[in-house]
Amino acid sequence: MRIAFISETFLPKVDGVVTRLLRTLDALDELGHDVLVLAPPGAPSHYRRFEVIAALGLPFPWYPELKVALPSKKLADTLRAFDPDLIHVVNPVLFGLWGEILARRLRLPLVASFHTNPGVINHLIFPLLQRPLEIYDREVHNLAHLSLCTSPQMVDLAREIGIKRVRLWPKAVDSVAFHPDKSSDDMRYRLTDGEVDKTLVIYIGRLSWEKRLELLVEAIPRLRQARWAFVGSGPAEADLRRRLADTPTVFTGYMSGEDLAQAYASADVFAFPSDTETLGFAVMEAMASGLAVVGAEAGGVPDIIRHGENGLLFRPGDVSDLIEKLSSLITDAPFRERLALQARMEMERLGWRAATETLLGYYQLAGAVQRRSSKSAANVQPT
């Protein structure tokens, strides 16, 4: 197939959406398909053998380091010249909406993927904007011939807000790149500030308040028997460093590649307080790396963690429950190791090739829906 992706986010930014897109591109390359990516400003010119076209853009109001991609005639002409069989719009907002309109004008099958829980707005700006955002998501996604969600919980949410023709895009993780064997004595020394014999609890991800990091700020002073590490960067970093300055906590800044894999595998427990995740790639990467995990029982995380079997779930926003779950892993090494072993075994079964083959099946389904809708429109006679 010839597939055009239009994405609101791409490299050099790294998050769950970008991770899924990159691993999908890897699999599509290996399967022999051709891809064009239209991406926000700052994107590289190529990924693997695929051309990436970066749009012009404007700073995003609440995160100036992010750029809002702007449509242009050049981008439209490039897409037409590529002559795709299908357009896949990733997390459509403004740039994605333009892509959807373009797909409709070109009479191409259109797939849109739904990656962001509208509830995240409660932690960013004003709760009153959540409902308008849900309505906007509904209208934008219903332009597509098929909408994909990244967890069963997000499928349910999409249907609740009125999105039609919804399917589940299966979860996957790279269990070779993220592996317990990546554990490093040097990395553990760095993450524990030399106290390598203490239990190490780690958070890896964006340092931003919508990730509910205030729960860890409250929990850490009450769990001083452990060491703590934050791997990542973001707008909350300076405030987190200040508020946790006199606790046994290390901040490393952003990591990627082998360093990131080592950071996961060199810890003992992964703490993930976010309650708005559509899936939770960081949780899966931690489990693949052989960590016992604690996550909020919200969003897509319960699709990954089965409480008491391969990890622990805590009540969203409940710091006392979070502390109780973390304490049980910090103080009980056999329990921690049992959960970690089961987590690793399950992640070994979730590969990107199988998930991408399912995605290709959805592309065929979107094509069938588009052909039926075009035929129905052609059969409508004017009165």
PLY file of the C-alpha trace (Angstrom):
ply
format ascii 1.0
element vertex 383
property float x
property float y
property float z
element edge 382
property int vertex1
property int vertex2
end_header
0.00 0.00 0.00
0.88 3.67 -0.33
-0.05 5.27 2.99
0.06 8.96 3.92
0.24 9.82 7.61
-0.72 13.32 8.74
0.30 13.69 12.37
-0.10 16.50 14.90
3.10 15.32 16.63
6.36 13.71 15.49
10.10 13.64 16.12
12.02 15.26 17.73
9.20 15.16 20.30
8.87 11.74 21.90
5.67 10.62 23.60
3.26 7.71 23.41
1.73 8.89 20.14
5.13 9.29 18.47
6.35 5.95 19.84
3.37 4.12 18.34
3.78 5.91 15.02
7.52 5.18 14.80
7.14 1.49 15.63
4.33 1.26 13.07
6.56 2.88 10.45
9.29 0.35 11.31
6.87 -2.52 10.71
5.45 -1.00 7.51
9.00 -0.64 6.18
9.77 -4.29 6.95
6.49 -5.36 5.31
7.36 -3.45 2.11
4.78 -0.67 2.13
5.41 2.93 1.01
4.75 5.83 3.36
4.74 9.64 3.33
4.57 11.53 6.64
3.33 15.13 6.94
4.51 16.36 10.34
4.87 19.46 12.55
7.81 21.89 12.34
11.23 20.55 13.26
10.62 17.00 12.00
13.52 15.22 10.29
13.43 14.96 6.49
13.31 11.16 6.55
12.50 8.28 8.86
13.98 5.03 7.62
13.36 5.13 3.84
10.20 7.22 4.20
10.06 10.93 3.31
8.89 13.26 6.10
7.65 16.76 5.19
7.70 19.29 8.04
5.01 21.96 8.01
5.41 25.54 9.08
3.95 26.28 12.50
3.18 28.42 15.51
4.00 27.86 19.22
1.32 26.04 21.20
-0.03 28.49 23.86
0.44 26.28 26.95
3.62 24.53 25.74
5.73 27.00 23.74
8.26 24.26 22.95
5.55 22.54 20.87
4.54 23.85 17.47
1.09 23.77 15.91
1.49 22.61 12.30
-0.08 24.80 9.62
-1.56 23.55 6.32
-0.13 24.77 3.03
-0.53 24.31 -0.71
2.97 22.80 -0.84
1.96 20.05 1.57
-1.24 19.36 -0.37
0.68 19.21 -3.66
3.26 16.84 -2.14
0.52 14.54 -0.89
-1.24 14.50 -4.28
2.06 13.69 -6.02
2.63 10.78 -3.64
-0.76 9.41 -4.82
-1.67 7.51 -1.62
-4.14 4.64 -1.38
-5.23 5.89 2.04
-4.70 8.76 4.48
-4.26 8.10 8.21
-4.64 11.18 10.39
-3.00 10.76 13.80
-4.77 12.49 16.71
-6.52 15.10 14.54
-6.92 18.62 15.90
-6.24 21.49 13.45
-3.56 20.07 11.13
-5.34 16.73 11.21
-8.68 18.32 10.37
-7.09 19.86 7.28
-5.80 16.39 6.39
-9.26 14.91 6.76
-10.82 17.57 4.53
-8.09 16.95 1.95
-8.71 13.20 2.04
-12.41 13.78 1.47
-11.71 16.09 -1.49
-9.41 13.48 -3.01
-12.04 10.77 -2.35
-9.54 8.62 -0.49
-10.20 6.18 2.35
-9.63 8.02 5.63
-8.58 6.59 9.00
-8.28 8.75 12.13
-6.72 7.56 15.37
-7.88 8.83 18.77
-4.94 9.13 21.19
-5.79 11.85 23.71
-8.41 11.63 26.46
-10.36 14.94 26.47
-10.26 14.72 30.28
-6.62 15.82 30.19
-7.94 19.38 29.76
-8.93 19.32 33.45
-5.24 19.23 34.39
-4.13 21.77 31.78
-6.57 24.66 31.55
-10.26 24.78 32.47
-12.57 21.85 33.22
-15.40 23.68 31.42
-13.59 23.08 28.13
-13.80 19.29 28.40
-17.30 18.98 26.92
-16.62 21.33 23.95
-13.44 19.33 23.28
-15.43 16.06 23.33
-17.90 17.52 20.81
-15.03 18.70 18.61
-13.39 15.25 18.78
-16.69 13.64 17.83
-17.23 15.81 14.79
-13.64 15.55 13.58
-13.44 11.77 13.96
-16.80 11.18 12.34
-15.38 12.58 9.11
-13.25 9.41 8.93
-14.32 6.11 7.42
-12.82 4.39 10.47
-11.55 5.62 13.86
-8.96 3.69 15.86
-8.42 3.76 19.63
-5.43 2.44 21.55
-7.21 0.64 24.42
-10.64 -0.89 25.11
-11.30 1.92 27.58
-10.71 4.50 24.86
-12.99 2.58 22.50
-15.71 2.89 25.14
-14.99 6.59 25.65
-15.05 7.28 21.91
-18.43 5.60 21.58
-19.77 7.43 24.65
-19.00 10.83 23.10
-20.57 9.79 19.79
-17.65 8.72 17.60
-18.80 6.13 15.04
-17.07 3.24 13.26
-14.58 2.66 16.09
-12.06 -0.20 16.25
-9.25 -1.18 18.66
-5.66 -0.66 17.45
-3.88 -3.41 19.42
-1.21 -2.56 21.95
2.40 -3.58 21.41
5.84 -3.04 22.90
9.43 -3.62 21.80
10.42 -6.34 24.27
13.89 -6.62 22.71
14.85 -2.96 23.15
13.27 -2.92 26.64
14.63 -5.96 28.45
15.82 -6.83 31.99
19.25 -7.60 30.53
19.71 -3.87 29.91
20.28 -3.35 33.64
23.50 -1.42 34.27
25.49 -1.03 37.49
26.66 2.41 36.36
23.12 3.54 35.59
21.82 2.27 38.94
24.62 4.11 40.73
23.62 7.29 38.89
19.89 6.89 39.56
20.34 6.10 43.26
23.05 8.69 43.88
25.29 5.82 44.97
22.82 4.10 47.32
22.50 1.07 45.06
21.26 -1.32 47.76
18.08 0.66 48.38
14.90 -0.07 46.44
14.74 2.28 43.44
11.36 3.67 42.36
11.38 5.41 39.00
9.05 7.62 36.98
9.78 7.94 33.27
7.83 10.33 31.09
6.96 13.94 30.54
7.38 16.12 33.62
4.06 17.91 33.39
1.31 18.36 35.95
-1.39 16.69 33.84
0.53 13.47 34.58
-0.63 13.87 38.23
2.94 14.20 39.48
1.71 16.10 42.55
0.77 12.66 43.92
4.43 11.61 43.83
5.42 14.93 45.41
3.17 14.00 48.34
4.20 10.35 48.45
7.99 10.60 48.28
8.57 12.31 51.67
6.54 9.51 53.30
8.50 6.72 51.61
12.07 7.75 52.34
13.24 4.16 52.74
13.39 4.03 48.93
15.40 5.97 46.37
13.52 7.87 43.66
14.38 8.93 40.13
12.59 11.09 37.56
13.64 10.51 33.95
12.29 13.07 31.52
11.78 16.78 31.07
8.90 19.20 30.79
7.30 22.35 32.19
6.99 20.98 35.75
10.66 20.03 36.09
11.92 23.14 37.88
9.05 23.08 40.38
9.50 19.35 41.00
13.21 19.81 41.68
12.48 22.59 44.14
9.72 20.73 46.01
11.72 17.49 46.25
15.10 19.08 46.93
15.55 17.54 50.41
14.31 14.04 49.49
16.30 11.06 48.13
15.38 11.93 44.54
17.49 12.16 41.38
16.48 14.04 38.22
18.23 12.95 35.03
16.56 15.02 32.34
15.52 13.52 29.01
16.85 10.09 28.00
16.45 8.00 24.86
17.80 4.88 23.19
20.12 2.65 25.18
20.27 5.07 28.13
16.49 4.95 28.46
16.41 1.15 28.29
19.12 1.00 30.97
17.24 3.42 33.20
14.13 1.24 33.13
15.97 -2.02 33.70
18.18 -0.64 36.48
15.21 0.26 38.70
12.96 -1.94 40.87
9.54 -0.27 40.80
7.81 1.94 38.24
5.36 4.57 39.53
2.88 6.02 37.05
0.23 8.29 38.63
-1.37 9.65 35.40
-5.13 9.04 35.14
-5.69 10.26 31.57
-3.53 7.84 29.57
-5.14 6.40 26.46
-2.83 3.39 26.79
0.40 3.91 28.73
3.46 2.98 26.69
5.76 3.83 29.59
3.97 1.22 31.71
4.48 -1.41 29.01
8.14 -0.49 28.56
8.66 -0.74 32.33
6.97 -4.16 32.42
9.05 -5.38 29.47
12.13 -4.18 31.37
11.28 -6.41 34.34
9.87 -3.86 36.79
6.97 -4.15 39.19
4.56 -1.36 38.25
1.97 0.77 40.06
-0.51 2.66 37.88
-3.80 4.49 38.23
-6.96 2.49 37.63
-8.05 4.85 34.86
-7.76 5.37 31.12
-5.97 2.61 29.25
-3.71 1.52 32.11
-6.11 -1.21 33.41
-5.89 -2.80 29.96
-2.21 -3.42 30.72
-2.08 -3.99 34.50
-4.08 -6.80 36.07
-4.08 -5.92 39.75
-2.15 -8.37 41.90
-1.06 -10.49 38.92
1.35 -8.43 36.80
1.29 -5.13 38.71
-0.77 -3.00 41.07
-3.52 -0.45 40.47
-4.39 2.42 42.82
-7.49 4.57 43.00
-6.98 7.61 40.72
-5.96 10.71 42.64
-5.82 8.85 46.00
-2.35 9.52 47.40
-2.89 7.28 50.44
-3.75 4.33 48.21
-0.76 5.10 45.99
1.53 5.14 49.04
0.08 1.83 50.26
0.66 0.12 46.90
4.19 1.52 46.51
5.09 0.57 50.08
4.01 -3.04 49.52
6.47 -3.30 46.63
9.28 -1.39 48.31
9.23 -3.57 51.43
8.38 -7.00 49.96
11.05 -8.07 47.49
9.59 -11.55 46.68
6.18 -10.01 45.90
7.83 -7.35 43.77
9.87 -9.92 41.86
6.85 -12.16 41.23
4.87 -9.31 39.69
7.87 -8.21 37.63
8.41 -11.71 36.22
4.77 -12.04 35.18
4.86 -8.56 33.63
7.89 -9.45 31.53
6.35 -12.73 30.34
3.22 -10.94 29.13
5.06 -8.17 27.31
7.08 -10.76 25.38
3.87 -11.74 23.56
3.04 -8.23 22.27
4.96 -7.49 19.06
4.64 -4.57 16.63
4.43 -6.69 13.48
1.20 -8.36 14.58
-0.31 -5.01 15.65
0.61 -3.47 12.29
-0.86 -6.36 10.33
-4.12 -5.73 12.20
-3.80 -2.05 11.27
-3.43 -2.98 7.59
-6.63 -4.99 7.87
-8.36 -1.87 9.19
-7.03 0.08 6.21
-8.71 -2.45 3.91
-11.92 -2.06 5.93
-11.76 1.74 5.62
-11.38 1.32 1.86
-14.50 -0.85 1.75
-16.47 1.72 3.79
-15.30 4.50 1.47
-16.34 2.56 -1.63
-19.77 1.84 -0.18
-20.32 5.49 0.79
-19.20 6.68 -2.66
-21.55 4.21 -4.35
-24.45 5.31 -2.14
-23.78 8.96 -2.92
-23.64 8.21 -6.64
-26.99 6.43 -6.48
-28.77 9.41 -4.94
-30.82 11.01 -7.70
-31.74 14.74 -7.60
-35.44 15.45 -7.13
0 1
1 2
2 3
3 4
4 5
5 6
6 7
7 8
8 9
9 10
10 11
11 12
12 13
13 14
14 15
15 16
16 17
17 18
18 19
19 20
20 21
21 22
22 23
23 24
24 25
25 26
26 27
27 28
28 29
29 30
30 31
31 32
32 33
33 34
34 35
35 36
36 37
37 38
38 39
39 40
40 41
41 42
42 43
43 44
44 45
45 46
46 47
47 48
48 49
49 50
50 51
51 52
52 53
53 54
54 55
55 56
56 57
57 58
58 59
59 60
60 61
61 62
62 63
63 64
64 65
65 66
66 67
67 68
68 69
69 70
70 71
71 72
72 73
73 74
74 75
75 76
76 77
77 78
78 79
79 80
80 81
81 82
82 83
83 84
84 85
85 86
86 87
87 88
88 89
89 90
90 91
91 92
92 93
93 94
94 95
95 96
96 97
97 98
98 99
99 100
100 101
101 102
102 103
103 104
104 105
105 106
106 107
107 108
108 109
109 110
110 111
111 112
112 113
113 114
114 115
115 116
116 117
117 118
118 119
119 120
120 121
121 122
122 123
123 124
124 125
125 126
126 127
127 128
128 129
129 130
130 131
131 132
132 133
133 134
134 135
135 136
136 137
137 138
138 139
139 140
140 141
141 142
142 143
143 144
144 145
145 146
146 147
147 148
148 149
149 150
150 151
151 152
152 153
153 154
154 155
155 156
156 157
157 158
158 159
159 160
160 161
161 162
162 163
163 164
164 165
165 166
166 167
167 168
168 169
169 170
170 171
171 172
172 173
173 174
174 175
175 176
176 177
177 178
178 179
179 180
180 181
181 182
182 183
183 184
184 185
185 186
186 187
187 188
188 189
189 190
190 191
191 192
192 193
193 194
194 195
195 196
196 197
197 198
198 199
199 200
200 201
201 202
202 203
203 204
204 205
205 206
206 207
207 208
208 209
209 210
210 211
211 212
212 213
213 214
214 215
215 216
216 217
217 218
218 219
219 220
220 221
221 222
222 223
223 224
224 225
225 226
226 227
227 228
228 229
229 230
230 231
231 232
232 233
233 234
234 235
235 236
236 237
237 238
238 239
239 240
240 241
241 242
242 243
243 244
244 245
245 246
246 247
247 248
248 249
249 250
250 251
251 252
252 253
253 254
254 255
255 256
256 257
257 258
258 259
259 260
260 261
261 262
262 263
263 264
264 265
265 266
266 267
267 268
268 269
269 270
270 271
271 272
272 273
273 274
274 275
275 276
276 277
277 278
278 279
279 280
280 281
281 282
282 283
283 284
284 285
285 286
286 287
287 288
288 289
289 290
290 291
291 292
292 293
293 294
294 295
295 296
296 297
297 298
298 299
299 300
300 301
301 302
302 303
303 304
304 305
305 306
306 307
307 308
308 309
309 310
310 311
311 312
312 313
313 314
314 315
315 316
316 317
317 318
318 319
319 320
320 321
321 322
322 323
323 324
324 325
325 326
326 327
327 328
328 329
329 330
330 331
331 332
332 333
333 334
334 335
335 336
336 337
337 338
338 339
339 340
340 341
341 342
342 343
343 344
344 345
345 346
346 347
347 348
348 349
349 350
350 351
351 352
352 353
353 354
354 355
355 356
356 357
357 358
358 359
359 360
360 361
361 362
362 363
363 364
364 365
365 366
366 367
367 368
368 369
369 370
370 371
371 372
372 373
373 374
374 375
375 376
376 377
377 378
378 379
379 380
380 381
381 382
